[in-house]
Structure formats: C-alpha cells, structure tokens
Amino acid sequence: MKRRTKKWLWPALFTLGGGLAGLGYYYLVGCSTGACVITSSPFTSMAYMALMGWLLSGVFGSSCCGGCCKR
C-alpha cells in the first residue's frame, strides 16, 4: 500500500501544481480577446498546465532512491 501511494504522490502533486499554475497564468497573463487557444479559458489553461506538470513529474520523479527500485 505504501509503495503504491509513493508511486502516485509525485505525479498527483505535479499535476495539481500545474493546474494551479495554469489558473494563475490565466488570471495574471491570460488572453483578453479570446483569440489565444490555451489562455482564452481558465479550463483549457488549467488542463494544459496540469498535463505539463504530469509530464514533468515523470522527468523529475524517475530517480531511484532508498532501494525502492527493482532492476
């Protein structure tokens, strides 16, 4: 149980952080004319940044530490 929780903790945190960053980006920078595909809506901005956070979690969370990885 603990290994499964540890496995999904970093992707969940990175996805949540990316979604919050997307919402912040929408409110601080967002496109006011509606011509920008990603930043014209808070939902698309959050979804895009959450996807980027999830992808980055694979890059930063792939380290093997404490003997938890099996080769």
C-alpha positions as CSV (number, residue, x, y, z in Angstrom):
1,M,0.0,0.0,0.0
2,K,2.8,2.4,0.9
3,R,4.7,1.7,-2.3
4,R,1.5,2.4,-4.4
5,T,0.9,5.7,-2.6
6,K,4.5,6.7,-3.0
7,K,4.4,5.9,-6.7
8,W,1.4,8.2,-7.4
9,L,2.3,11.0,-4.9
10,W,4.7,13.0,-7.2
11,P,2.5,12.8,-10.3
12,A,-0.5,13.9,-8.3
13,L,1.4,16.8,-6.8
14,F,2.9,17.9,-10.0
15,T,-0.5,17.7,-11.8
16,L,-2.2,19.8,-9.1
17,G,0.6,22.3,-9.1
18,G,0.4,22.6,-12.9
19,G,-3.3,23.2,-12.7
20,L,-2.9,25.9,-10.1
21,A,-0.1,27.5,-12.2
22,G,-2.4,27.4,-15.2
23,L,-5.2,29.1,-13.3
24,G,-2.7,31.8,-12.0
25,Y,-1.4,32.3,-15.6
26,Y,-4.9,32.7,-16.9
27,Y,-5.7,35.4,-14.3
28,L,-2.4,37.2,-14.5
29,V,-1.5,37.0,-18.2
30,G,-4.5,35.4,-20.0
31,C,-5.7,36.5,-23.4
32,S,-8.5,39.1,-23.2
33,T,-9.5,38.9,-26.9
34,G,-10.3,35.2,-26.9
35,A,-8.0,34.5,-29.9
36,C,-5.5,32.5,-27.9
37,V,-6.5,28.9,-27.8
38,I,-4.9,27.9,-24.5
39,T,-5.2,31.1,-22.4
40,S,-8.6,32.2,-23.5
41,S,-10.4,29.9,-21.0
42,P,-9.4,29.1,-17.4
43,F,-10.3,25.4,-18.0
44,T,-8.1,25.0,-21.0
45,S,-5.2,26.8,-19.3
46,M,-5.5,24.6,-16.2
47,A,-5.8,21.4,-18.3
48,Y,-2.7,22.3,-20.4
49,M,-0.6,23.2,-17.4
50,A,-1.8,20.2,-15.5
51,L,-0.7,18.0,-18.4
52,M,2.6,19.7,-18.5
53,G,3.0,19.1,-14.7
54,W,2.1,15.4,-15.1
55,L,4.7,15.1,-17.9
56,L,7.4,16.9,-15.8
57,S,6.7,14.5,-12.9
58,G,8.0,11.7,-15.0
59,V,11.2,13.6,-15.6
60,F,11.8,14.7,-12.0
61,G,10.3,11.7,-10.2
62,S,12.1,8.9,-12.0
63,S,15.1,8.8,-9.6
64,C,15.8,5.6,-7.7
65,C,16.4,6.2,-4.0
66,G,16.4,4.1,-0.9
67,G,16.4,0.8,-2.7
68,C,12.8,1.0,-3.7
69,C,13.5,0.3,-7.4
70,K,13.9,-3.2,-8.8
71,R,16.2,-3.9,-11.7
